[in-house]
Amino acid sequence: MPLSFPNVGIKNMSIRLNRVVAVAESPFTLDTQVYTHQGARWEAEVTLPPLTYAEARSVEAFIIGLKGREGTFTFGNPLHTDSAYTATSGSTAIRSETLNTSAGSTAVSAGTYFQLGSYLYMVTADKSAGAGTLEFQPPLRETIGGAQLLDFTQPKSLWRMASNDVSWSTNEASLQGFSFAMVEAL
């Protein structure tokens, strides 16, 4: 573990960042207090294109090999790719939401995904070329040392199935369909 997701393409994908935030509202004044906890993780639902039996065998083996929620796998959206180049300058503590970047870094646009270590992040504010501060979400999963490269080319994260029950279907044309939910493995 982790397993690599089979190269069969994606028909549809929904992704979201789930945060742990509590809101307490006064029943008398309607004033609110917001409690932001540390929890945040990516969650997604994926539908694969119809696969022939031969194509589907690798997906079936992958799903069975995960043993429900026990196993982990790497996965990234093939449409999220960029040619940016950025390296960290100095170490950054776990749960940080900014990184200092080196002088050789390129410009990075808000909304760009990147991988650092085994996890997926999204840039939340434009960063110009050169040394500077990169703002991102979710908070950093692990302490990062200096001179770490951020991967903008097909960034991936570490995932696990959202349920122990994963199934697939076959139709009269012998095409198989797969849909499943997954959560980031923290």
N, C-alpha and C positions, 0 to 999 in steps of 0.2 A: 504494500500500500504506500502511497496512493496509486490507484490505477489511472491510466490515461483514457479519456473518453474516445470511443471509436470515431473515425473520420467518416461520418455518413451524412453530414450536412444538418441543417436546422430548418424546419418549416416555419416555426413560430416560437417566440420567446418573450416572456414577461419577466421583468426584473424590478426589484424594489429594495430600498434600504429600510429595514425595520429598526426603529429606535425604542428604547425603554424610557418613556417620559410620562410622568404622572402629573395630573392637574387636579387641584382641589379648589372647588368653587363654593363660596359662602352662599347658603340659601337665602340670606337676608340682604346682603349688599351686592351679590354677584361678583365681588372681587375674587381674583384668582391668584393662586400660588402655583408655580411650576417647579417641579422637581425633575431635573435631568440626571438620569442615572448613566452609568458607564456603558451599558449594553447597546450594541448596534451591530447588525449583521445583514449581509445580502441574502435575499430569498428570491427564488425564480421558479417558473413553470416553463417546461420545454416540450414542444411537440416536434417530432422528427417527421421528415417526408415519408410517404409510403415506400416501404422497402420490400424488395423481393426476398424470398426465403434465404437465398445465399447471402444477401447483404445484411439481413436481420440476424443471422447467426452470431456475428460479432457483438451486436447489441445485447442479445439474449445472454451470451456468456458474460459480458460486462456486468449486466444487472444481477445475475445469479452470483457472480464472483464478489460483489459488494457485500453479500450476506445481510441484506436489509440496511439498517442504519449503522451497522458496525463499521463497514469499510468507507474509505474516502477516495475521492478522485479529483483530478484537475480538469477544469472546464473554463472556457472563455468564449465570448461571442465573437465569431469570425468577422463580423462587420466592424468591430471596434479595433481599429489598428491605426497607428500614427507613426511618423518618422522622427518624432522628437528625440532629442538626446539630452538627458539630464543625469547628473551624478550628485550625490550628497556631499556636502563639505562639513565635516564634524559629525559627531554622534548625535542621535536624537532619541529621547526617552519614549518609552511605551505610552500610548494614549495621546501623544502629541497630534495636533492637527495642522502643523506646518513643518516644512523641511527647509534647511538652508542648502542652496545649490551652488555648485562650483562655477568658476568663471567660464568654462567651456560649454555650459549648458545652452540649449536652444530655447527659443520662445515656446510656450505651451499655452494653449487656449483652454478656457473654462469648459468643462464638459468632457475633457479628454480622460480616458481610462488609462491606468498604468498598473503594473505589477511590481511589488517590492517584497522580496522574500517569497512566501507562498500565498500572498493575499492581494486582492483587487482593491483599488482605490480610484476615486474620481477627483480631478482638479476642479476646485470651486471658484477660482478667480484667475484671470489671465496673468501669466508671468512672462516678462520680457526676457530676451536673450541675456546670457551672462549670469554672474553671481546674483542671487536674490533669494526671495522667500517663496516657496511653493505652498499654497493653501489647498487642502484636500479633505475628503471624507471617505469612509468612516475614520475614526481615530486610529492611529498607528497600532498594529497588533503586537509588535515586538520591538525591542530596542534595536536601533540601526546604527552601525558604525559609519565612519567617514568613507568617502570614495565608493559608495554603493551605487550601482547603476540602476535606474528605473527602467523597466521594460515597457515600452509603448507599442511594440509590435506583437499583436495578438496576446494581450495580457490575460492571465488566468488567475483563478483563485482556487482554494482548496474547499471542496464541497462534500456533502453527504446527502443521501436521500432523505426527504422529509418524512417518509413513512417506511415501515418495514414491508408493507404490501405494495408491490409494483407489478403491474400486469401489462399485457399487450394483446392486440387483437389481430385476427386474420380474416380477410374477406374472400368472396368467391373467386376473385382474380388472383388469389394466392399472394396478395400484398399484405404486409404486416404494418400495423400502426403502433407507435409508442408515444405516450405522453406521461410525464412524471414531474413531481415537484421536488425541489432540492433546497437546502439551506447551507450557508457557509459553515464550514467545520472550524470552529474556534478552539 
